[in-house]
Each structure stands twice: as C-alpha cells, then as structure tokens.
Amino acid sequence: MATLSLPTSRTAGPRVLKSRTAGKLLLLALVTAVLLPLLHGGSWPHDLTVSLDKPLTSASNWVIDNRDSHPLFLYFFGYISNAVVLSVRAVYLTLLAAGWTGVTALGALLAWRFAGPRLAAGTAIAFLACGALGMWVPTMQTLALMVIAVLASVVVGALLGLAAGLSDRLDRALRPVLDTMQVLPAFAYLLPVVLVFGIGVPAAVLATVVYAAPPMARLTALGLRGADPEVLEAVESLGATRRQRLLTARIPLARGELLLGLNQTIMMALSMAVIASVIGAGGLGDRVYQALASVDVGQALAAGIPIVLLAIVLDRVTAAAGDGTTRPKTIGWAYALAVTVAVALAARLLGRLDWPSGWTLDIAEPVNRAVDWMTNHLYSGVPVVGGTADWAGHFTTWVLDPVRGGLQWLPWWSVLLIIAALAWSIGTWRTALTAVLAMAAIGVLGVWEPALDTLSQVLAAVAVTLVLGFATGIAAARSDRVERALRPILDVFQTMPQFVYLIPVVALFGVGRAPAVAAAVVYALPAVVRIAAQGLRQVDPAALESARSLGATGRQQLWQVQLPLAKRSLLLAVNQGVVLVLAVVIIGGLVGGGALGYNVAFGLAQGDLATGLVAGAAIVCLGLMLDRVTQPTERRATKGA
C-alpha cells in the first residue's frame, strides 16, 4: 500500500499545485494587460509621493520645545524616565558594592543552582575573563541595564500574553502587532524613543522593552492556550473559579513556554542593549560602537568578547532553568545569598572590590597588529585566490551592483507585480495585497531608490545564506558526526548579539556594502542550518524505507523524498533567513552599508526625525513585504492538503 500511495502523492499533488499557481499568475497577467496603458515605466512617480518632512519636523520641534514644560512630559514620560534611571543606577551600584568577587560568586552559584557545577565553573570563568580584558565596569553597566530591561519586558510581555491567552478577541488584535514587531529590525526602534526621552539610559531601556517583550507575549499566550483540556476540565469539576484555574492549572502547565519566553527575552534584550549604545546606553555596546567608529578592531574585540560570554552564560542558565531536569537540590537560594554576601564583605574588608589593574590583559594591541598584517598580506595580492578586499570588491561588482541596478531599472509597477505574483503563489490574495501595499507605501514615502538598494543587499545575502545553510543542513541531517561537530558552533553563533558580527567583517573586509552582507550571512546562517537539518531529520522514516526498498540511491532519496517532504521546514528556514538578514543589513549602515540603514543612522546622529523615521517606516514595510513573500499561509496549506 505504501509503495502505491507514494507515486500518487508525487504526481497528483504537484499537478494541483501547478494548476492553482498558474491560474493565479494568469489572472495577474490579465489585470496587468488591462492596466498597462495607464502605467508608465521608470522609478516611482513623484506625483504619487507624500512628503512628511514638514509635519515630522514640526512634531520634532514641538517635542523638543515642550519636553521640559508640557504636563505629558513632566508628569508621565518624566516619571517613567526618572524611574528607569533610578532603577538602573540602583542595580549598578549594588553590583559595584558586591565587587568582582561577589558578582562572580553569585553568578557561579546561580548557575550551579540551575545547571550544575560545570556551568557554574564556566560562568565564573566568563566573569573573570570580562575583568581580565579590562571590561569589568562596562560589563556591570550592561548587566544593570539588562536586569531592568528584562524585568520590564517580562512584565509587559506576560501581561500581553495573559490577555491574548485568555481572550480570542485580544489574541486576534495583538497578532498583527506582534507580527509587525517581529519583522521590524531593532535599529528602527531607536529614533522614536530618542525623540521622547532623549539620548541616554531611559531611551535605551524602553527601546529594549519594545524589542524584547513580543517573544514573551507570544510564548505566554501559546502556553496558556495549549494547556491540557482534560486537566482544566478536572479542575473546573472541582468547583475552582476562573482565577483559581488560571493560577493552579493554566500557568503551571505553561511553565515550559514561560521559561522559554524568558530565555528568548533575555537574549533579545542583550542584543538590543548592545545596539542601544548608539543612543547613549553605555556599557560594552558603547565600547564596541566607539571602536568601530574609529576602525579600532582590537578595542572592539576586547569589548565584544565579554558580550559573547555574557550571552552564552545567560542563554545556558535560563535554558537549564526551563529544562528543570538537571537542577541540583544541594544549592538553595538562602545558601547562595549567604555565600555571596560573605564573599562581598570579605572583599570589602580586604579592599578588593574593584578589579585589580595588574590583572588585566591588553589584547587590543596584538589584535590590531594582526589586523595590520592582514591588511598588508591578506587584503590583496594573495596568489591565485586573491585577498579579502578583492573578494569584497568582486562581490560588490559582480553581484551587489548588478542586482541593485536591475531592481532600480525595473519599472515600479513591475516590481509590485513580481511581489504580488510571489506572495499570491504561496499564499492567498490577502497575503499578496498586504505585500504589495507594504511595498507601495515605500514609494509613497519617497524612499523607493534606497529601499531597492537595501533589498538588493538582502537578496544577495539571502541567496548566499540559503546555499550555505541548506548544504550544511543537509550534511548535518545525513551525518550524526557532522551534526555533533556543528552543534557547539551553532550554539555560540546563535547567542551572539547582532552588533558583534560587525567586528570580524570589518577586520577582514573593511567597510562597505559587502561587509554588511557578510555580517548578515554569518548572523542568519545558524538559524537556517538548524531549521533545515531538523526538517530533514523529521521526514517520515516509512517514506525513506519505501524509497530504499525500491532501490533509490542516497541522492535520489534526498531529492525525491526528503526535500519534498521537508518543504514546509525549508520554507520556514527561508522566511527566518530573510528576517534575520534584513536586521543585520540595516545595522550594516554603520559600516558603509548605505541605503535605509544609513538614513536611520544619520537621523539618529543628527536628530533628524524626518529622515530617520521615514527610513524606519520604510524598513518596517520592507520587512513586512519580505515576510509575506516568504511565509506560506495556513489557509493555503490547508487547501493544498
């Protein structure tokens, strides 16, 4: 029976799919043929643009003029700003009062409490490495900012998730908001909060909350909605009220999702806290930003290593807390607190609160010497293969320039038509309409050319990411040895904040569009590899066994069975790759990427709300369009089945 049904699914399924897609494309062609005489080629028509310079400049001037006098700022935003500053300062002073010994002891004991002695030793080594690199004070600044931002993000996200998990109406209302926030790159959050709160810690914390709260909200709602109905029925039969059912059944059953949401919120908050150094957040991110601005790769690496170590420690500890299976029972909260206080008091009595200056290791100078050597020997003139500068130049000349030129050469209406065809072929007409309207909004905002420049970088980076990611994912899915070797590498790369990826590409390729694309590829590659490998590994073993029994070779099994059956996972990998690439391409504006990323950076640097906010809105529209073009809708999947 299995051998008879397999060919049927291979022939009938694609025939239905092709006929349906062909009908959609034919309808689009007919509509285009009717409207073509009314359209004209070239770039986006100037008559269809709306200039927001005057209203945005007026709004910016009003905020600046009334920031110190209007009741809205004095009695609402002002209180929020003061509360954030006081909270961050209190945590920061507490960390400094505990000293490097107290903080290290507390971190190690918490890691032991949740994950055992191995992670405790790794946590202690990570904190000691931050001090040894001369970054103890910036690390404490970043950690203090993180504590307050994560607490606020968890509270906001949990409340939104609670509302969405208990109310279908609120769930439907919040879903498009969270979808938009998910595809919105972190860089675009900065300018509006800077306008209201100014440069400094309050703006950084609030931008981080806006960026990091959505995963907590989504996973909280998912956990509450996925509670076992039989358990809820049993609790209700015992006469429990709605509040009692929530506290005694729904929330405990959603514990795994809640802790996973906490893990994701912490990682996104750290990523955003580093990016927020552009608006005066201070800490490690500020050190990286200042070093990149002066192309001082050594200093950037010295600050980037603690960021990576902090990300790995936080990820492992929170993941272990969510697992709950490896938690030892020997370390209690009271014991951990008592040991921390004892260590901190001993350090204070001995005068060892500050990291000893003689214990620091200067890696900036040798790293810069290595970069200079690379510049002299690897940038150009390498026999046969050429240098990294040659690679960047060739990639720009042969890939980025032609793709950008081709997109900007296309008539505006043909770009919209291509987007409609792509979105409708994998979704519904609503999906296509949303994608087309999002792209048309970019033209209306008057940033059509920069948006196509950004789109060309995204397409080039996505193409490289998918080729490398699918090839690596296939290798990992077909070999346990390769999968085990890749796992720690992917774990490290997936926990690194976006900003850190700019350091190695600047060292290797200098500044420009090619380095921005390289950073985007490295950032998006781990997610694509993981999703592709997981999808291929989850293919029904019965289908593979049937193919082997028919004499299929390993290559035939891959192309005719595994890849078709893993189609949904591969499409998800494409979607995630696009979203992640866009996030870093925008940040690449700081290292010469240009286009919309440069406009946002310029608006932040100059306080130009019109330039920065319009570019931010265009980034949102571009992200929404790319998400819709690469994400199949459930309705289509249901019909196709």
Secondary structure, DSSP 8 states (H G I E B T S, - for coil): -HHHHHHHHHHHHHHHHHHHHHHHHHHHHHHHHHHGGG---SS--GGG----HHHHHHHHHHHHHHTTT-HHIIIIIHHHHHHHHHHHHHHHHHHHHHHHHHHHHHHHHHHHHHH-HHHHHHHHHHHHHHHHTT-HHHHHHHHHHHHHHHHHHHHHHHHHHHHHHH-HHHHHHHHHHHHHHHHS-GGGGHHHHHHHH-SSHHHHHHHHHHHHHHHHHHHHHHHHHTS-HHHHHHHHHTT--HHHHIIIIIHHHTHHHHHHHHHHHHHHHHHHHHHGGGGT--HHHHHHHHHHHTT-HHHHHHHHHHHHHHHHHHHHHHHHHHH-SS--SS--HHHHHHHHHHHHHHHHHTT--S--GGG----HHHHHHHHHHHHHHTSS--TTT--HHHHHHHHIIIIIHHHHHHHHHS-HHHHHHHHHHHHHHHS-HHHHHHHHHHHHHHHHTT-HHHHHHHHHHHHHHHHHHHHHHHHHHHHHHH-HHHHHHHHHHHHHHHHS-GGGGHHHHHHHH-SSHHHHHHHHHHHHHHHHHHHHHHHHHTS-HHHHHHHHHTT--HHHHIIIIIHHHTHHHHHHHHHHHHHHHHHHHHHGGGGT--HHHHHHHHHHHHT-HHHHHHHHHHHHHHHHHHHHHH---HHHHHHH-
